[in-house]
Amino acid sequence: MKTTKTQELKFASSPMYKVTIQAKIVLVQILVTGCAGYIGSIICQTLIQENHSVIGLDNLSTGFRENIPQAVKFYEGDITDTALLKEIKDSHPELNSVIHLAGFIEVAESVKNPEKYFDNNFHKAKLFLDSLEKLNFKNIIFSSTAAVYGIPQEYDSNGTAYINEETTLAPINPYGSSKLEFEKAIQASTLNYIIFRFFNVAGADGVLGECHQPETHLIPLLLDFALEKREDFSIYGNDYLTPDGTAIRDYIHVKDLAQAHLLALEALHVNLENENITKHTASLLNRMNRENNSVPKFENINQIYNLGYGQGFSVKEIVNITEKLINQKINYGLKPRRIGDPAYLVASPEKALRLLGFQPKFNSIETIIKDALEHRRTWYRRDQ
Ligand SMILES: NC(=O)c1ccc[n+]([C@@H]2O[C@H](COP(=O)([O-])OP(=O)(O)OC[C@H]3O[C@@H](n4cnc5c(N)ncnc54)[C@H](O)[C@@H]3O)[C@@H](O)[C@H]2O)c1
């Protein structure tokens, strides 16, 4: 039997959305692909803490079995394994929704080996989507990326590229292109969807944190250098047109990212469980509601949202904050800019705040680095 809880959904800020509705949130069964990876494991943990029932799928190509929280019903396999997907659906007939995180994420590798990225992030993902449709899944939440925007050409009065979801899509590497192609496939599918474009995900949730191999992300690289687990650390480019010459990024705490996934799941399930609305009917009802000047009830689904904080930090700022946290000087090197690295990548999170009710709780760069540091220390202690 299904358990339910009643929860208030708040549509924040815009007067049009200043309503509070009582919605019955059903505790759901949810399939999470990429559950052994950095973000997947933390999303699984968050879903479990909220008493949802989590089924995980991962081929362990870059993930780690020990990352998967114990309460996850884990299936080892590829997203293209149709027999396994059928087995999963047969064993969990109420399963209607998927959070799709499985994929490859290394930008530089995607430039060297574009086929690998198009194969996994687009072709295999498309086969997976076809299977979901055949198996009667209703909802998909997909992790896309800021890389779909490429090098933004639009700047605000401070010279900061402030990216909203309408910003021109012009990926400059196969990683971004493969993600963008899959966004389009989802939009053309029969599934209700929420697509998130993550900016720079960082931080940790206790013992679960970032552990890509090879690691290419700034904060774990910097922390490893500070912890003497790697021999060098360099800043790529100090001649950008930014206040200190180094590139500026929008870092989002992985725990806030996980909360956004809960909101997305709830938005999709209010629709699915209470009204069983198809994608087509939802857009029709929204249009009618807008014409009548009433609240478009389903406007928060079948949408793309940026996930970032709207605040950028330069590489040098990240180094300075880390030095203060560990009370130690970091003797970094300097290397030329990497091809295709924009000066600024900062999200406008306005749409997620307004439509989805996203309320960041960990938007402090010190908290992000501190949590990542704690995770790194634990990770290395575990290896001893
Ligand atoms: N980490 C970031 O900052 C960031 C930023 C933007 C977007 N994203 C997206 O978020 C998602 C998760 O990123 P992450 O940092 O957790 O990466 P990760 O490498 O830690 O996790 C990806 C997981 O997917 C699994 N996987 C890959 N291909 C698979 C397949 N064909 N079948 C089954 N499992 C497969 C891997 O084994 C791994 O466990 C990715 O899709 C990535 O593009 C991440």
The ligand as an ORCA input file, in Angstrom:
! r2SCAN-3c Opt
* xyz 0 1
  N      29.722     16.864    -11.705
  C      29.339     18.010    -12.273
  O      29.832     19.104    -11.911
  C      28.279     18.001    -13.353
  C      27.971     19.215    -13.990
  C      26.994     19.218    -14.993
  C      26.322     18.035    -15.309
  N      26.646     16.873    -14.690
  C      25.951     15.642    -15.095
  O      25.536     14.926    -13.942
  C      25.603     13.516    -14.190
  C      26.336     12.822    -13.055
  O      27.636     13.382    -12.931
  P      28.669     12.847    -11.839
  O      29.594     13.972    -11.561
  O      27.942     12.193    -10.734
  O      29.461     11.743    -12.719
  P      29.998     10.299    -12.263
  O      30.971      9.864    -13.319
  O      30.484     10.332    -10.859
  O      28.698      9.390    -12.340
  C      28.172      8.882    -13.540
  C      27.708      7.450    -13.264
  O      27.072      6.934    -14.445
  C      27.493      5.574    -14.633
  N      27.317      5.295    -16.076
  C      27.930      5.916    -17.110
  N      27.474      5.407    -18.274
  C      26.556      4.441    -17.969
  C      25.731      3.570    -18.746
  N      25.783      3.588    -20.085
  N      24.913      2.712    -18.094
  C      24.868      2.684    -16.749
  N      25.625      3.483    -15.952
  C      26.467      4.349    -16.568
  C      28.935      5.545    -14.130
  O      29.382      4.260    -13.779
  C      28.859      6.499    -12.924
  O      28.561      5.798    -11.731
  C      26.283     13.345    -15.552
  O      25.298     13.000    -16.495
  C      26.868     14.709    -15.854
  O      26.867     15.000    -17.222
  C      27.625     16.826    -13.722
*
